[in-house]
């Protein structure tokens, strides 16, 4: 057992017995969470937001969006979507910036180039300092929820960027770059030492170079066609592992050219899948580099977990698992829940069923234009259902109908089985996540059914998502009604 394995094992033994009763609940006392950003407390008042969360949603845990430069978990409703029936009846696109919605303390960021910017959106307002005491008075827990989304113009970000195979910097940080790693560790230490919060959750909605080259995702800013990272830190790590860097670059250059040709309508004589597999056989470095990328992300998880447990062993830290996990078998293969149990106290597994229909259809049409171009879109969907082990509507009905409650139950059950007994699974439940105009919009009974299905699948709790500021109160009430009917509140 090396030093890292020893530390992981010892922190599990030291903290594991404490965490289920304090920070993350138990099956008899289910965690009922809601994600909320600073703007909601500023717009509506802290007590009003907490009243709605408790009275309508039966919520006992707040997941505060404390750091992001993205609009997925912070800010008001996104433009083009109907405004909810609470909060300011306006969009904030022109004024949204993001950053740290709490107060950054400089002593925790001395080893990173990335500047810990205070979000300017609400002046000096500190969402943790405001909400934490009010929530604790109500016996509600508070977990800091932050994500791997940094604006490109943040000072020092240029020293932490990924490098794509062609040599240009990408718009994302490299998980192996110490400036990126130390920034995330700085946030962990800052939140746990500066505030009496009850835990942390971090999310990274990104995948490695293989999935990006294939377009094997449902889209979004975290997907794209980036083939990275080939920065100095990654190439040094590759050489240390015996990976031929030049052959990896050549392999990915050929793979991106193959994907572009197939997407452009060219039909290889031996078919898309066969010629893809031929590239993997010819360049095993393609998969080796994919593993290298994932190793860096998993090492980030391990380092954050270890530091959190050194500071506050009785408080939980866990990870948000991207929705692509439900669609791409390549991405799912890299999300090993049994392995996560060594360096996570809980997983929020995204199981958003209403927007899931639209997203699954997007994934299917994307990979049908590359890896599965030999099949029809409908055959690609059936293959996806088969390997992902759930089945729902045909392709032409997916977006308008969404995925059913049975999808929530099956994905929850699969997560529970894969995670083992030590790891808490909290399915992310979709409440009014933005979709296209013709796509599924949930009603209260839909949300009720999804929450009930999660607990039928064995969930240890649920996390109402994506953010309170885009939820309709009646739909939040549908979640609370299910929780009370199940006698979990």
C-alpha positions in Angstrom: 0.0 0.0 0.0 1.5 3.4 -1.0 1.2 6.6 0.9 -1.8 7.9 -1.1 -3.7 4.6 -0.6 -2.9 4.6 3.1 -4.2 8.1 3.5 -7.4 7.3 1.6 -8.0 4.2 3.6 -7.3 6.0 6.9 -9.6 8.9 6.2 -12.4 6.5 5.2 -11.9 4.6 8.5 -11.6 7.8 10.5 -14.5 9.8 8.9 -16.8 7.2 7.4 -18.5 6.3 10.6 -19.2 9.9 11.4 -20.4 11.2 8.0 -23.6 9.3 7.4 -25.2 10.7 10.6 -23.9 14.3 10.4 -23.3 15.6 7.0 -25.1 13.3 4.5 -28.0 11.7 6.3 -29.0 8.1 6.4 -31.7 6.0 4.6 -34.0 6.6 7.7 -33.3 10.4 7.5 -33.2 11.1 3.8 -31.3 14.1 2.4 -33.7 16.3 0.6 -31.6 19.0 -1.2 -32.2 21.9 -3.5 -29.6 23.8 -5.6 -29.9 27.6 -5.3 -27.8 30.6 -6.3 -27.1 33.9 -4.6 -29.4 35.8 -6.9 -32.5 34.1 -5.4 -31.7 35.2 -1.9 -30.9 38.8 -3.1 -34.1 39.0 -5.2 -36.6 37.4 -2.9 -35.1 37.6 0.6 -33.4 34.8 2.4 -36.4 33.9 4.6 -38.7 33.7 1.6 -36.5 31.3 -0.3 -36.0 29.1 2.8 -39.8 29.2 3.4 -40.5 28.0 -0.1 -37.8 25.3 0.1 -39.0 23.9 3.4 -42.8 24.3 3.0 -43.1 23.4 -0.7 -40.2 21.1 -1.3 -39.7 19.5 2.2 -36.0 20.5 1.8 -33.6 19.9 4.6 -30.3 20.7 2.8 -29.3 23.7 0.7 -26.7 23.4 -2.0 -25.5 26.9 -2.4 -23.9 27.7 -5.8 -20.7 29.3 -4.3 -18.4 29.3 -7.3 -19.0 29.3 -11.0 -18.8 31.6 -14.0 -21.6 29.7 -15.7 -25.3 30.2 -15.8 -26.3 26.6 -15.3 -26.2 26.8 -11.5 -26.1 30.6 -10.9 -28.0 33.6 -12.0 -31.7 34.0 -12.9 -33.6 32.1 -15.6 -31.7 31.8 -18.9 -33.0 33.9 -21.8 -35.5 32.2 -24.1 -37.1 30.3 -21.3 -40.3 31.3 -19.5 -39.8 33.2 -16.3 -40.8 31.3 -13.1 -43.6 32.5 -10.8 -41.2 34.0 -8.2 -38.2 36.2 -8.1 -37.6 39.2 -10.3 -39.4 38.9 -13.6 -36.4 39.7 -15.7 -33.3 38.1 -17.1 -29.8 39.0 -15.9 -27.7 38.0 -19.0 -26.3 41.5 -19.5 -25.1 41.8 -15.9 -24.1 38.2 -15.0 -20.4 37.6 -14.4 -19.9 35.0 -11.7 -16.9 34.0 -9.7 -16.9 33.3 -5.9 -20.3 34.3 -4.5 -18.8 34.0 -1.0 -15.7 36.0 0.2 -12.4 34.6 -1.0 -9.6 34.7 1.6 -6.2 35.3 -0.2 -4.2 33.0 2.1 -5.7 29.9 0.6 -4.7 30.7 -3.0 -1.0 31.4 -2.7 0.0 28.4 -4.8 -2.2 29.1 -7.8 -1.9 31.6 -10.6 -5.8 31.8 -10.9 -7.1 34.9 -9.2 -9.9 34.1 -6.6 -12.3 36.8 -7.9 -15.2 37.8 -5.7 -18.3 37.7 -7.9 -19.3 41.3 -8.6 -22.9 40.5 -9.4 -24.3 41.4 -6.0 -21.7 43.8 -4.7 -20.3 42.8 -1.3 -23.0 40.2 -0.7 -21.6 36.9 0.7 -24.2 34.1 0.1 -22.7 31.8 2.7 -22.5 34.4 5.4 -26.1 35.4 4.8 -27.7 32.1 4.3 -25.8 29.8 6.6 -27.0 31.2 10.0 -30.6 31.5 8.7 -30.6 27.9 7.5 -29.0 26.5 10.6 -31.7 28.2 12.7 -34.2 26.2 10.8 -32.1 22.9 11.2 -31.2 23.0 7.5 -27.8 21.9 6.4 -25.7 24.0 3.9 -23.4 22.4 1.4 -21.1 24.6 -0.9 -21.7 23.6 -4.5 -19.1 24.7 -7.0 -18.1 23.6 -10.5 -15.4 23.4 -13.0 -16.4 26.6 -15.0 -14.0 29.5 -15.1 -14.1 32.5 -17.4 -11.3 32.8 -19.9 -10.4 36.3 -18.9 -9.8 35.6 -15.2 -6.3 36.7 -14.3 -3.9 33.8 -14.2 -6.2 31.5 -16.1 -3.8 31.5 -19.1 -1.3 29.6 -16.9 -3.7 26.8 -16.2 -5.3 26.1 -19.6 -5.4 22.8 -21.4 -3.5 22.5 -24.7 -5.2 20.8 -27.7 -3.4 18.4 -30.0 -2.8 21.1 -32.5 -1.0 23.2 -29.9 -3.6 25.9 -29.2 -4.8 26.6 -25.6 -8.4 25.5 -24.9 -11.0 27.3 -22.9 -10.8 24.9 -20.0 -8.3 24.3 -17.3 -6.0 21.2 -17.3 -6.7 19.0 -14.3 -3.1 18.0 -14.1 -1.8 21.6 -14.1 -0.9 22.6 -10.5 -2.4 26.1 -10.9 -5.8 24.4 -11.6 -5.4 21.7 -8.9 -4.3 24.2 -6.3 -7.2 26.6 -7.1 -9.7 23.8 -6.4 -7.9 22.9 -3.2 -7.9 26.6 -2.2 -11.6 26.7 -2.5 -12.0 23.5 -0.5 -9.8 24.9 2.3 -11.4 28.4 2.1 -15.0 27.1 2.5 -14.2 24.7 5.2 -12.0 26.9 7.3 -13.8 30.2 6.8 -17.4 29.0 7.3 -19.2 26.4 9.4 -20.7 24.7 6.3 -21.9 21.1 6.4 -20.1 19.8 3.4 -18.9 20.4 -0.2 -19.9 19.2 -3.7 -17.9 19.8 -6.8 -18.8 19.1 -10.4 -16.9 18.8 -13.7 -19.1 18.3 -16.7 -16.2 17.4 -19.1 -14.9 14.3 -20.8 -11.6 13.2 -22.3 -10.3 13.6 -25.8 -11.8 10.4 -27.2 -15.4 11.3 -26.4 -14.8 14.8 -27.7 -13.4 13.6 -30.9 -16.4 11.3 -31.5 -18.9 13.9 -30.4 -20.2 11.3 -27.9 -22.2 13.7 -25.7 -25.5 15.6 -25.7 -23.7 18.9 -26.2 -23.1 21.8 -24.0 -20.0 23.9 -23.2 -18.2 21.0 -21.5 -18.4 18.8 -24.6 -17.3 20.2 -27.9 -14.5 18.8 -30.1 -11.5 19.6 -27.9 -8.8 16.9 -28.1 -6.8 17.7 -25.0 -4.7 17.9 -23.0 -1.2 17.9 -24.5 0.4 20.5 -22.2 3.8 20.1 -20.6 2.4 18.6 -17.5 0.5 16.0 -19.4 3.3 15.1 -21.8 5.7 14.7 -18.9 3.2 12.4 -17.1 2.8 10.4 -20.4 6.5 9.9 -20.8 6.8 8.8 -17.2 4.1 6.2 -17.9 5.9 5.0 -21.0 3.4 6.5 -23.5 4.8 7.6 -26.8 3.7 11.3 -27.0 4.4 11.7 -30.8 2.3 8.6 -31.6 -0.5 9.8 -29.3 -0.6 13.1 -31.2 -0.5 11.3 -34.6 -3.3 9.0 -33.5 -5.6 11.8 -32.4 -4.8 13.8 -35.5 -5.9 10.8 -37.6 -9.0 10.3 -35.4 -10.1 13.9 -35.7 -9.6 13.7 -39.5 -11.6 10.5 -39.6 -14.4 12.0 -37.6 -14.5 15.1 -39.8 -14.7 13.0 -42.9 -17.5 10.8 -41.6 -19.4 13.7 -40.4 -19.0 15.3 -43.8 -20.7 12.4 -45.4 -17.8 10.2 -46.5 -18.6 6.5 -46.3 -15.5 4.4 -45.5 -15.4 1.2 -47.6 -15.2 -0.9 -44.4 -17.7 1.2 -42.5 -17.4 3.8 -39.8 -17.1 1.5 -36.8 -14.5 -0.9 -38.4 -12.3 2.0 -39.5 -12.6 3.6 -36.0 -11.5 0.3 -34.4 -8.7 0.0 -36.9 -7.4 3.4 -35.6 -7.5 2.1 -32.0 -5.6 -1.0 -33.0 -3.0 1.0 -34.9 -2.7 3.6 -32.2 -3.2 2.1 -28.8 -1.9 5.5 -27.5 -5.4 6.9 -28.2 -6.9 5.0 -25.3 -3.7 5.5 -23.2 -4.2 9.2 -23.5 -7.8 9.0 -22.7 -6.9 7.2 -19.5 -4.2 9.8 -18.8 -6.9 12.6 -19.0 -9.2 10.7 -16.7 -6.4 9.9 -14.2 -5.8 13.6 -13.8 -9.4 14.3 -13.0 -9.7 11.4 -10.6 -6.5 12.6 -8.9 -8.2 16.0 -8.5 -11.1 14.3 -6.8 -8.7 12.4 -4.5 -6.8 15.5 -3.5 -9.9 17.4 -2.8 -11.3 14.5 -0.7 -8.1 14.1 1.2 -7.8 17.8 2.1 -11.5 18.1 3.1 -11.1 15.1 5.4 -7.9 16.4 6.9 -9.7 19.7 7.8 -13.2 18.4 8.7 -13.4 14.6 8.8 -17.0 14.6 9.9 -18.2 16.7 7.0 -18.9 15.1 3.6 -17.5 15.9 0.2 -18.9 14.4 -3.0 -19.2 14.8 -6.8 -21.8 15.8 -9.3 -21.9 13.2 -12.1 -22.6 14.7 -15.5 -25.8 13.7 -17.4 -23.7 12.3 -20.2 -23.4 9.3 -17.9 -26.9 8.2 -19.0 -26.2 8.4 -22.7 -22.6 7.6 -23.6 -21.3 4.1 -22.7 -17.8 5.5 -23.2 -18.2 8.2 -20.6 -20.1 5.8 -18.3 -17.3 3.3 -18.4 -15.0 6.0 -16.9 -17.4 6.7 -14.0 -16.5 3.8 -11.7 -18.8 4.2 -8.6 -17.0 1.5 -6.7 -13.7 3.4 -7.2 -15.4 6.6 -6.3 -16.4 5.1 -2.9 -12.7 5.4 -1.9 -12.7 9.2 -2.4 -16.3 10.4 -2.1 -18.9 10.5 0.6 -21.8 10.9 -1.8 -22.5 11.2 -5.5 -25.2 13.4 -7.0 -25.9 11.3 -10.1 -27.7 13.5 -12.7 -30.9 11.6 -13.6 -32.8 14.5 -15.2 -35.7 12.8 -17.0 -37.7 15.7 -18.5 -34.8 17.3 -20.3 -33.3 13.8 -20.7 -35.4 13.0 -23.7 -34.1 16.0 -25.6 -30.6 15.3 -24.5 -30.7 11.6 -25.4 -31.9 12.5 -28.8 -29.1 15.0 -29.2 -26.5 12.4 -28.2 -27.9 9.8 -30.6 -27.9 12.1 -33.6 -24.4 13.2 -32.7 -22.8 9.7 -32.5 -24.9 8.6 -35.5 -22.9 11.0 -37.6 -19.5 9.6 -36.5 -19.0 6.2 -34.7 -22.4 4.7 -35.5 -22.8 6.2 -39.0 -23.3 2.6 -40.3 -26.6 2.5 -38.5 -29.8 4.5 -38.8 -30.6 7.0 -36.0 -33.3 4.7 -34.7 -30.9 1.7 -34.6 -28.4 3.9 -32.8 -31.0 4.7 -30.1 -31.9 1.0 -29.7 -28.2 0.2 -29.3 -27.9 2.9 -26.7 -30.9 1.6 -24.8 -29.4 -1.9 -24.9 -25.9 -1.0 -23.6 -27.2 1.6 -21.1 -29.8 -0.9 -19.7 -32.9 1.2 -19.8 -35.6 1.6 -22.5 -37.9 4.5 -23.3 -39.7 6.1 -26.2 -38.7 6.0 -29.9 -36.5 8.8 -31.2 -39.2 10.9 -32.8 -41.0 11.2 -29.5 -38.1 11.6 -27.1 -37.8 15.4 -26.9 -41.5 16.1 -26.6 -42.2 13.4 -24.0 -39.0 13.3 -22.0 -37.8 10.2 -20.3 -40.3 8.5 -17.9 -40.1 7.9 -14.2 -39.0 4.3 -14.8 -35.7 5.7 -16.2 -35.2 7.5 -12.9 -35.8 4.3 -11.0 -33.5 2.1 -13.1 -30.7 4.6 -13.2 -30.9 5.0 -9.4 -30.9 1.3 -8.8 -27.9 0.9 -11.1 -26.0 3.6 -9.2 -26.8 2.0 -5.9 -25.6 -1.4 -7.1 -22.4 0.0 -8.5 -21.5 2.2 -5.6 -21.7 -0.4 -2.8 -22.9 0.2 0.7 -20.6 2.9 1.8 -21.4 5.6 -0.8 -24.6 7.6 -0.6 -26.4 8.1 -3.9 -28.5 11.3 -4.3 -30.2 11.4 -7.8 -30.4 14.8 -9.3 -34.1 15.5 -10.0 -35.1 17.7 -12.9 -37.4 20.6 -12.0 -37.9 22.9 -15.0 -34.4 22.6 -16.5 -34.5 24.5 -19.8 -35.5 22.7 -22.9 -36.5 23.6 -26.4 -39.9 25.2 -27.1 -41.3 21.9 -28.4 -39.7 19.7 -25.7 -41.1 18.3 -22.5 -42.1 20.8 -19.7 -42.9 19.0 -16.5 -46.1 19.3 -14.4 -46.3 18.8 -10.6 -47.5 15.2 -11.0 -44.5 14.5 -13.3 -42.1 15.7 -10.6 -44.0 13.7 -7.9 -43.5 10.6 -10.0 -39.8 11.2 -10.6 -39.1 11.8 -6.9 -41.0 8.7 -5.9 -39.2 6.6 -8.6 -35.8 7.7 -7.2 -36.7 6.4 -3.7 -38.2 3.3 -5.2 -34.8 2.7 -6.8 -33.1 2.9 -3.3 -31.9 6.5 -3.3 -30.5 7.8 0.0 -31.8 11.3 -0.9 -32.6 13.5 -3.8 -31.2 16.8 -5.1 -33.8 19.1 -6.7 -32.0 20.7 -9.7 -30.7 22.7 -11.5 -31.4 25.9 -9.6 -34.3 27.3 -7.6 -34.4 30.5 -9.8 -35.7 28.5 -12.8 -38.2 26.3 -10.9 -42.0 26.8 -10.9 -43.3 26.7 -7.3 -46.0 24.2 -8.2 -43.4 21.8 -9.5 -41.3 22.3 -6.4 -44.5 21.4 -4.5 -44.8 18.2 -6.5 -41.5 17.1 -5.1 -42.5 18.0 -1.5 -45.7 16.1 -1.9 -43.9 13.0 -2.9 -41.5 13.3 0.0 -44.2 13.7 2.5 -46.3 10.9 1.1 -43.3 8.7 1.4 -43.0 9.8 5.1 -39.5 11.1 4.5 -40.2 14.5 6.0 
